[in-house]
Amino acid sequence: MVRVLAGAAAAAFGRLYPLVAPFLGLLGGFLSGSEASSIAMLTGIHLNAAEKIGAIGLLVAAASGIAAAWPR
């Protein structure tokens, strides 16, 4: 399921996915109420999507994690 979601996200946003990932992290942090939960939910998707578009997955996942903590 993670690969399917990552493939759909990579296809939808293409090379702009690294710019969209922090907003997904922010949404995940808002919905779950926890930065750790957002990171746990989204890291696999970010790593797989970044691999598909040729981006550095660790930076994409880190940007999402930082954004997940922002509202506090």
C-alpha positions, 0 to 999 in steps of 0.5 A: 500500500505504501508503494501505491500511495508513493507512486500516486503521489510521485505521479501527481506532483512529479519533481515538485514532490519535495515542496509538497512533502512538508505540507503533508507532514503538517497535515499529518501532525495536525490530524494525529496531534503528534509529530512522532505519529506523523513521521511514522505514518509518512516516512515510508511514503516520502522515501519511496516517492523520492526514490521514484522522482530521483530526489534525496529521500532523507531530506524529503522525510526530514522536511516533513518531520520538521513541518509536523512539529511546527504548529506547537 
